[in-house]
Amino acid sequence: MGYVRVDWRASLDLTGRVLIYLAGPLSFPLALAVYYGEALVPFLSAIAVTLLVGLVMRKLPGDPGDLGPREAFLAVSLIWLLVATVGAIPFYVAGTGILSHPVDAMFEAMSGLTTTGATVLLDFSVHSKSILMWRQVLQWLGGLGILILVTAVLSELGVGGAQLMETETQTRNVNKLTPRISETAQLLWSLYVALTALAIAVYYGLHLVGLAPNMGLYNAVAHAFTSVSTAGFSPEPDSVGAFTPIVQWAVIPFMLVGSTSFVLLYFAINGEPMRLLRNEEFHFYLGVVGVGTGLVAASILFDPSTNYGAEETIRHALFNVASIVTTTGYASADFELWSPAAKHVLFLSMFIGGMAGSTTCSIKSLRWLVAVKTLKRVLFTSIHPEAVRLVRISGNTVDEEVIRDIFTYLLLSLIAFFLLTVFIVVDGARTGTVTEFEALSGAASTLLNIGPAFGDAGPYGTYASYPRTTRFAMIFVMWIGRIEFIPVLVLFTKAFWTS
């Protein structure tokens, strides 16, 4: 039997620090509960638990060493799992509606933290304003967390899409954006907060000038949290469809910006906009949104069951395609009622994702761009076997190891997608409530952290119709999908612990 080669104390020390910091965000819905005269116990309980567990982890015997690659893998997986667990406490302790069951409370919390946006809520009106705001805060934390995680941790390990960022940003090392990793994380955090503040100002400003009557300060803050984080929760059952058309137009840019590389956004703001404007992934990402919008708009236009005007057709097509591609998961209309052609375009859009180095989920545009260019190279070298043809993105060569990693990830994603689909179909057969297309969309939506699916889990629907065993499995699928397989799967190998 080999010795354990992982300094688990270092991993637990970092995890403990994050749990202690979590008490800060929990104080925001706690303050709202005080303001609205709502129950305080759900949030006080979560604060007590997160502080206690965090302090215990930091006080474990032994001296934690440096955080190496193995320790980082373990910490990343534990942080996402334990923060979601703490995040479920307010839902469960509040004991209201479907969230009174621990599986459903955990589903909602994991969906929030992973910025999936899939919900099991059946009746929004039975939940307090502070509980609904906690859903929004969880998603904002998840968007910020993945942004810092990718740039400050995973880029050192070459996983989670972070190894692509050197090519994407045209820098030798993304961590050299500033002299220290902590400074880079702080810089990106500041940009994230600034975009959130701008979204609040825009949404609430529309309310103040009378263009968005129901977009008060509460809703402005709630939707700013989940549009910049490309997350998708809304305290409104009808999502962004509950607001006026001008609000829907205002949300679209924030979804697109949140799904753009924050490193490139930093360069653009600091006098180098051409790095973004010349970036091939940026062109590919916007091109996918444009083509998808055109196809959905055409499907709506030629569907006799929809009677939208020209502006409505363009708005709903652009909004919902952008929402799905950026993995935000908002909805401006119930696209479950649209034609099969429109729904299938939206289904395929689930597999794209925004740019690497953003808050978005799914496979990400850069992987698809590299895959397409690699395919073109294969076709060219099949005709000219003596040729040496490199894959380049924005003029920079993509390393062959990175290409192999991309195809490994694509293969893992497809295998996981099909296995989860089979599980959902088989498990749903016990109740007969899940069709094959619903299973396909539910699997894609949770694995790729999209949010809405089709059928009962459509944009104005809920995942409560899936069997609870399926929802339990989806909790772990959202967790694994958000940190992109490797940091979790590697923990189950013997070599990780002993070699």
Steps between C-alpha positions, in 0.01 A plus 500: 500500500649834397526811709244775453669763284237770545540763771132490587557748785595767246181428304283511811670820619406679176150351507460615861600854407239510223231371735585769755480768230156364401357654817538841332266436204252331734469825691335669200180289494511506881483880486211475253320264736536758777373776267197303380425349842565145379650198678864543601569143611565359149792738445629501858513119484699506177740763637557294816565181302734656245705675771521190716598263218742752355674558833524127569661444160755773566583371850567140403828365643808525285648779296337545157761515228493672164206454269636283218307361203352206693399716792341750261294228332372381838430852624313602185268200522442537874434875484232467235332210680513642854402856408194359322422290809515807724299688240221243532461557875284817476266327252464191719470681834239740359295186438278657236360322197699238314829631643410348836635169365881476530549368145307789350671757724836362386386495136406869517824594675723302263311639201557847641870469580581332169303780325280235338169669571293180505232530767261271684282784630131443441352811661728804530248687714544271803869588533623810680681783324818424695496133395442592136784752520731233644446303177621805309802554729605136460509541125696823520754324724518209256576729207767683697638175637550332165657816359761516776540122507583476129746789502665446839497122549407290198727696265790365705368145457416517129137389543154648497560670167757724666784365291329659202523849640861562394394463138179691551647802675826507302703509821776258590330419829162622619639529852752758375213745448624641830814401694310278747207261463318665791521836323364349179208350690433834670511681166246264345287514815491879474391481136228251593369725779510805272294322232251390765466856629450625144225242444324609820519863390362423152214278621397726784547807281239363258265470795564856616418647160178298479608248232502198732223531759571171681881526487540646848829504688451145630449358150777718357753360748369145461525500121833683492645221715387231256545671163868593546569154646314342203300304753128537438310485828224759533266574790227528235328175383496638143871586508585812295175450311337664802648836398450746217675450164755774573618306806550192283706705255702639793577153637641365172829701507573395858452132414736539204760695698487250788573226247801686356855437624556728798872514427427637153242737648772628731728570204215667310420732790868583547565629152550179298154433353647340187605195703131430544379618160761292312449191713379204293310340785309825555403500132399133517296553817310800364459323166333204667261735681426678172439184298290347776293816526438499125390135501268541798355822360428325170339209685277740694417701189382197302318340794125575463444439872712803599374849424794719594572827326842572346647653818362221719635232269852646499495575873382158611730320256810700600420496871441127531784394270740728690365367828560138401838550327631703795347237734312773686167324480267800513190501281304784342224268377390141549700342217346165592206622288717569194540277196717185516752670269550792741525267799760282332714804416484599868585143601812497280594842641532342844824332391684817394569730796674835515869581512767343719585725793141617545224408745334273245463122506453230231774382264609854406550658161878474496495122521261482207712745301814293560309181414376650171849620405646161590244331276596731215864407558415128488318546171791700355769255608292211366550653156856622569652246740844662477369837626563631850202711600468666838175596669495872570256717692529878459842444342636292789582130475290265712717241672436140394455397864223759534330357190512152651353636825218665306401179324525311829262749657261481205499121525440511877216747451326285240540179701369668816211654304387169352540307828299762688232496230467122532480529879227767480297291252529183706434675830212699353341183363396414856260795500452543126541877526815556290509477119818427304542861385442626853767256619744619233443867582503441877830314474658772284363780714629368832829354377586819310346730764247662266186517718172452313428190296187401309171349610410548865848643565457766232574870546193558716504149644677307773714189548263386774329275244813284472523215753685597817765236426567677170523835674744348750723382214473841335650662811827321441480545123475879541795491742719294268395691189574842649864423583534303177550137599874472565525658850230257618577187299870507586409456869370151423830376361750313716788682335371835629538388861803275496724524193 
